[in-house]
Amino acid sequence: MFTKEGLKNLGANVDEGIGRCMNNEEFYLKMAEMAINDSSFEQLDELVRKGDLDAGFEKAHALKGVLNNVSLTSLAEPIMELTEHLRARTEMDYSDLLDRIAEKLKEYRALL
């Protein structure tokens, strides 16, 4: 189960996230857990690795919004970077960025 301290240790802006959840800590932790368990992360990875940058952009953009709403900052940052590269249809090897996202996601999921 997520705790404020665990999330803070991973770089989440917990106080901001709780504020966005009407100062309801329990609700915030539930929303953060739902965000981390979203299967869109795996779908994003698959789409981008197979070269579907348009669908990948849509997934990345949605995840960016969710993660920023619950202030999971350290995971939102590489997602935001990926979103901007996909928006610009940058020709590049996305592997390193996808691996960074997967590693950070693994850290968050380890808290559950």
Summary of the structure (lengths in Angstrom):
residues: 112
radius of gyration: 13.9
end to end distance: 4.3
largest distance: 42.7
contacts: 325
relative contact order: 0.18
helix: 74%
strand: 0%
